Amino acid sequence: MLPPGAPPTAAEEVHVYSARKETLLRPLLEKFKAATGIQVKLLAGKGDALLRRLQLEGKLTRADLFLAVDAARLHRARTWELLRSVTSGPLEEGVPRAFRDPQGYWYGLTVRARLIAYAPERVTPRSLDSYAALAEPGRRLCLRSSDHAYNQSLVAGLLIHWGDVRTTDWLHGLMRNLARPPQGGDRDQIRAIAAGICDLSLVNTYYHARMLHAGTESERQAVSQVVLHWPRLPGGGHINLSGAGITRHARNPEAALRLLEFFIEPEAQDWFVEHNHEYPVRAGLPGPGGDSLEEHALDLDALPDLGAYNAEAVRLMDQAEWR
């Protein structure tokens, strides 16, 4: 929402450091420019590299807004004192409390669910009500590597619920069930299930939806043979966030706030759903399959602490030799 009585200034700029790909964001940023007259200067890169850059640049940074694709990096940005606290009626109204920092250092933009992917002709969904099922003897599992934030945050969430001992046992069970060494991305895991290499994997919902709606013919054929399941335990389906915060040394925090508010307006939220198949943080809006988050069991309890438990999750994954 744009403040009343504040006409846009054509020469005004906002600088964004984004862990989201430029090709995804650019059309939305053009809509923002058309609505406000504010030019967006975008630097896209890996989340950790952008955080280090912000840290090194200090007061000299040009970044006004930092955009991350997972809660762990948002937590790290706050812990490293790279963000400033902001309050905003539109943000507090549009972003549910569970999807924002309690002190306003960052706000969620979209929700990403990491679910169990399975071959329905070989696995029954009633046996998958917990992520614990993946470590049961006899399962055939494919995974991507442990160095990606998606898997690290999932393990962090389980660590919060289960503690070190049970999480360690679960990780060792996963490694025993591997049908092949960890490799590739989420799409590769879907292809492997369809090819019969394995029966189960962990997949973010939007990769499945991308293959179904925008993939090649071979991708659509593969994904049609793979179903996603929302576990109920522990806590519900694991979710993560993309989100953003205004940088501590922002030169144009007012423009950064306007952009942040723009991201959670219904039109922008619908855009994320349509173009990247993510769930909107704004309540009452449909997700990529026409469903809403309110229809599913979500692990909201672990979400605030995923970043705090990330390092311990990585340590346990290394000990289990998840490479």
C-alpha positions as CSV (number, residue, x, y, z in Angstrom):
1,M,0.0,0.0,0.0
2,L,1.4,3.4,-0.9
3,P,1.2,6.3,1.6
4,P,-1.5,8.8,0.6
5,G,-0.3,12.1,-0.6
6,A,3.2,10.8,-1.5
7,P,3.6,11.1,-5.2
8,P,6.3,9.0,-6.8
9,T,9.6,10.5,-7.7
10,A,10.9,9.3,-11.1
11,A,14.5,9.6,-10.0
12,E,14.0,7.7,-6.8
13,E,15.8,4.3,-6.5
14,V,15.8,1.4,-4.2
15,H,18.7,-1.1,-4.2
16,V,17.9,-4.8,-3.5
17,Y,20.2,-7.6,-2.7
18,S,18.3,-10.7,-3.7
19,A,18.8,-14.5,-3.3
20,R,15.9,-14.9,-5.6
21,K,16.7,-15.2,-9.3
22,E,16.4,-12.0,-11.3
23,T,14.4,-13.6,-14.1
24,L,11.6,-14.4,-11.5
25,L,11.6,-11.0,-9.8
26,R,12.2,-8.6,-12.7
27,P,8.6,-8.5,-14.1
28,L,7.2,-7.9,-10.6
29,L,9.7,-5.1,-10.1
30,E,8.7,-3.5,-13.3
31,K,5.1,-3.5,-12.0
32,F,6.3,-1.8,-8.9
33,K,8.1,0.9,-10.9
34,A,5.0,1.5,-13.0
35,A,2.9,2.0,-9.9
36,T,5.4,4.1,-7.9
37,G,8.0,5.6,-10.3
38,I,10.7,4.1,-8.1
39,Q,13.5,2.4,-10.0
40,V,14.8,-0.9,-8.5
41,K,18.5,-1.7,-8.8
42,L,18.8,-5.5,-8.3
43,L,21.8,-7.5,-7.3
44,A,21.0,-11.2,-7.4
45,G,23.2,-13.9,-5.9
46,K,23.5,-16.7,-3.4
47,G,22.1,-15.8,0.0
48,D,25.3,-16.5,2.0
49,A,27.4,-14.5,-0.4
50,L,25.1,-11.5,-0.2
51,L,25.1,-11.6,3.6
52,R,28.9,-11.6,3.6
53,R,28.9,-8.7,1.2
54,L,26.4,-6.8,3.4
55,Q,28.6,-7.5,6.4
56,L,31.8,-6.3,4.6
57,E,30.3,-3.2,3.1
58,G,28.9,-2.0,6.4
59,K,27.8,1.6,6.3
60,L,29.0,1.9,2.7
61,T,26.5,-0.6,1.3
62,R,24.0,0.5,-1.3
63,A,21.6,-2.2,-0.4
64,D,18.3,-1.0,1.0
65,L,16.5,-4.3,1.1
66,F,17.7,-7.9,1.6
67,L,15.6,-10.7,0.1
68,A,16.2,-14.3,1.2
69,V,14.7,-17.6,0.1
70,D,14.8,-19.3,3.5
71,A,14.3,-18.6,7.2
72,A,17.8,-19.5,8.2
73,R,19.3,-16.6,6.1
74,L,16.7,-14.2,7.5
75,H,17.7,-15.3,11.0
76,R,21.4,-14.9,10.1
77,A,20.8,-11.4,8.7
78,R,19.2,-10.4,12.0
79,T,21.8,-12.1,14.2
80,W,24.6,-10.3,12.3
81,E,22.8,-7.0,12.9
82,L,22.4,-6.4,9.1
83,L,18.7,-5.5,9.3
84,R,16.6,-2.8,11.0
85,S,13.3,-3.1,12.7
86,V,10.4,-1.6,11.0
87,T,6.7,-1.4,11.7
88,S,4.0,-1.0,9.1
89,G,0.3,-1.3,9.2
90,P,0.0,-3.0,5.8
91,L,2.8,-5.5,6.7
92,E,1.3,-6.4,10.0
93,E,-2.2,-6.7,8.4
94,G,-0.9,-8.7,5.4
95,V,1.7,-11.0,6.9
96,P,0.4,-13.3,9.7
97,R,2.3,-13.2,12.9
98,A,3.8,-16.7,12.3
99,F,5.4,-15.6,9.1
100,R,7.3,-12.5,10.4
101,D,9.9,-11.6,12.9
102,P,8.3,-10.6,16.2
103,Q,10.3,-7.3,16.3
104,G,9.8,-6.5,12.6
105,Y,13.3,-7.2,11.4
106,W,12.0,-9.3,8.5
107,Y,8.7,-10.3,6.9
108,G,7.8,-13.4,5.0
109,L,6.7,-13.1,1.4
110,T,5.9,-16.6,0.3
111,V,5.6,-20.0,2.0
112,R,7.5,-23.1,0.7
113,A,6.5,-26.6,1.8
114,R,8.9,-29.5,1.7
115,L,6.9,-32.6,1.5
116,I,7.3,-36.3,1.0
117,A,7.3,-37.3,-2.7
118,Y,6.3,-40.9,-3.5
119,A,5.4,-43.3,-6.2
120,P,1.7,-44.1,-5.6
121,E,1.9,-47.6,-7.2
122,R,4.7,-48.6,-4.8
123,V,4.0,-46.7,-1.6
124,T,0.7,-46.1,0.3
125,P,0.2,-42.5,1.6
126,R,-1.2,-43.8,5.0
127,S,2.3,-45.0,5.8
128,L,3.8,-41.5,5.4
129,D,2.1,-39.5,8.1
130,S,5.5,-38.7,9.6
131,Y,8.9,-37.8,8.2
132,A,10.1,-40.6,10.4
133,A,8.7,-43.0,7.7
134,L,11.6,-42.2,5.4
135,A,14.0,-43.9,7.8
136,E,12.0,-47.1,8.2
137,P,13.9,-50.2,7.0
138,G,13.3,-51.2,3.5
139,R,12.5,-47.8,2.1
140,R,14.2,-46.8,-1.2
141,L,15.1,-43.1,-1.0
142,C,16.6,-40.5,-3.3
143,L,17.9,-37.2,-1.9
144,R,19.7,-34.1,-3.0
145,S,22.9,-33.1,-1.2
146,S,23.0,-31.9,2.4
147,D,24.5,-28.5,1.5
148,H,21.2,-27.0,0.4
149,A,19.2,-24.8,2.8
150,Y,16.0,-26.8,2.0
151,N,17.3,-30.0,3.6
152,Q,19.1,-28.2,6.3
153,S,16.0,-26.4,7.5
154,L,14.0,-29.6,7.4
155,V,16.5,-31.3,9.6
156,A,16.5,-28.2,11.9
157,G,12.8,-28.5,12.2
158,L,13.0,-32.1,13.2
159,L,15.8,-31.4,15.6
160,I,13.5,-28.9,17.4
161,H,10.8,-31.5,17.8
162,W,12.9,-34.6,18.3
163,G,16.2,-33.6,19.9
164,D,19.7,-34.7,19.0
165,V,19.4,-38.5,19.6
166,R,16.3,-39.2,17.6
167,T,17.3,-36.9,14.8
168,T,20.7,-38.5,14.6
169,D,19.0,-42.0,14.4
170,W,16.7,-40.7,11.7
171,L,19.6,-39.3,9.6
172,H,21.4,-42.6,9.8
173,G,18.3,-44.4,8.7
174,L,18.0,-42.1,5.7
175,M,21.6,-42.9,4.7
176,R,20.9,-46.6,5.0
177,N,17.9,-46.3,2.7
178,L,19.6,-44.4,-0.1
179,A,19.0,-46.0,-3.5
180,R,21.9,-43.8,-4.9
181,P,24.3,-41.2,-3.6
182,P,22.7,-37.8,-3.0
183,Q,22.7,-35.8,-6.2
184,G,20.9,-33.3,-8.3
185,G,18.0,-31.0,-7.4
186,D,14.4,-31.6,-6.5
187,R,13.4,-32.2,-10.2
188,D,16.0,-34.9,-10.4
189,Q,14.5,-36.7,-7.4
190,I,11.1,-36.6,-9.1
191,R,12.6,-38.0,-12.3
192,A,14.3,-40.8,-10.3
193,I,11.1,-41.8,-8.6
194,A,9.3,-41.9,-12.0
195,A,12.2,-44.0,-13.4
196,G,11.9,-46.5,-10.6
197,I,15.4,-45.8,-9.1
198,C,13.7,-45.0,-5.8
199,D,10.3,-44.8,-4.3
200,L,10.5,-41.7,-2.0
201,S,12.2,-38.3,-1.7
202,L,11.8,-34.8,-0.2
203,V,10.6,-32.2,-2.6
204,N,9.5,-28.5,-2.4
205,T,6.0,-28.2,-3.7
206,Y,6.8,-25.6,-6.3
207,Y,9.3,-27.8,-8.2
208,H,6.5,-30.4,-8.6
209,A,4.1,-27.7,-9.8
210,R,6.7,-26.2,-12.2
211,M,7.2,-29.6,-13.9
212,L,3.5,-30.2,-14.0
213,H,2.5,-26.8,-15.5
214,A,5.6,-25.5,-17.3
215,G,7.9,-28.5,-17.8
216,T,8.8,-30.3,-21.0
217,E,6.8,-33.3,-22.2
218,S,9.2,-35.7,-20.5
219,E,9.0,-33.7,-17.2
220,R,5.2,-33.7,-17.3
221,Q,5.2,-37.4,-17.9
222,A,7.6,-38.0,-15.0
223,V,5.8,-35.8,-12.5
224,S,2.4,-37.3,-13.3
225,Q,3.8,-40.5,-11.7
226,V,4.8,-38.8,-8.4
227,V,2.5,-37.6,-5.7
228,L,3.3,-35.2,-2.8
229,H,2.1,-36.0,0.7
230,W,1.6,-33.6,3.7
231,P,2.9,-35.4,6.8
232,R,1.0,-34.7,10.0
233,L,4.0,-35.4,12.3
234,P,6.0,-33.9,13.9
235,G,4.0,-30.7,14.0
236,G,2.8,-31.0,10.4
237,G,4.3,-30.4,6.9
238,H,7.6,-28.7,7.1
239,I,7.5,-25.1,5.8
240,N,10.0,-22.4,5.0
241,L,9.8,-18.8,3.9
242,S,11.1,-16.5,1.4
243,G,11.2,-13.1,3.0
244,A,12.8,-9.7,3.2
245,G,14.1,-7.1,5.6
246,I,15.3,-3.5,5.3
247,T,19.0,-3.2,5.8
248,R,20.5,-1.5,8.8
249,H,22.4,1.0,6.7
250,A,19.7,1.5,4.0
251,R,20.1,4.9,2.2
252,N,16.4,4.9,1.1
253,P,14.5,3.0,3.8
254,E,11.2,4.7,2.8
255,A,11.4,3.3,-0.8
256,A,12.5,-0.1,0.6
257,L,9.4,-0.1,2.8
258,R,7.1,0.7,-0.1
259,L,8.6,-2.2,-2.1
260,L,8.3,-4.6,0.9
261,E,4.6,-3.5,1.3
262,F,4.1,-4.0,-2.5
263,F,5.3,-7.6,-2.2
264,I,2.5,-8.6,0.1
265,E,-0.3,-6.8,-1.7
266,P,-2.8,-9.4,-3.2
267,E,-1.7,-8.7,-6.8
268,A,1.9,-9.4,-6.0
269,Q,1.1,-12.4,-3.9
270,D,-1.0,-13.9,-6.7
271,W,1.9,-13.3,-9.0
272,F,4.2,-15.4,-6.9
273,V,1.6,-18.2,-6.9
274,E,1.1,-18.0,-10.7
275,H,4.7,-17.7,-11.8
276,N,6.6,-19.7,-9.2
277,H,3.9,-21.9,-7.7
278,E,4.6,-20.8,-4.1
279,Y,2.0,-20.4,-1.4
280,P,1.2,-16.7,-0.5
281,V,1.8,-15.6,3.1
282,R,-1.4,-13.5,2.9
283,A,-4.3,-15.3,4.4
284,G,-7.3,-16.2,2.3
285,L,-5.5,-16.4,-1.0
286,P,-5.4,-19.7,-2.9
287,G,-2.1,-21.5,-3.5
288,P,-0.7,-23.1,-6.6
289,G,-3.1,-26.0,-6.7
290,G,-6.1,-23.9,-5.7
291,D,-5.7,-25.0,-2.1
292,S,-4.8,-22.8,0.8
293,L,-2.4,-23.3,3.6
294,E,-5.3,-23.3,6.0
295,E,-6.3,-26.7,4.6
296,H,-3.0,-28.4,5.6
297,A,-1.3,-29.2,8.9
298,L,1.7,-26.9,9.0
299,D,4.7,-27.1,11.4
300,L,4.4,-23.5,12.6
301,D,6.1,-24.3,15.9
302,A,9.5,-25.0,14.4
303,L,9.5,-22.1,11.9
304,P,10.7,-19.3,14.2
305,D,13.8,-21.3,15.2
306,L,14.9,-22.9,12.0
307,G,17.8,-20.4,11.6
308,A,18.9,-20.9,15.2
309,Y,19.2,-24.7,14.8
310,N,20.7,-24.6,11.3
311,A,24.4,-25.0,12.5
312,E,23.5,-28.0,14.7
313,A,21.5,-29.6,11.9
314,V,24.4,-29.3,9.5
315,R,26.7,-30.8,12.2
316,L,24.4,-33.9,12.6
317,M,24.1,-34.2,8.8
318,D,27.8,-34.3,8.5
319,Q,28.1,-36.9,11.2
320,A,25.6,-39.1,9.4
321,E,27.8,-38.7,6.2
322,W,24.9,-37.0,4.3
323,R,27.1,-35.5,1.5
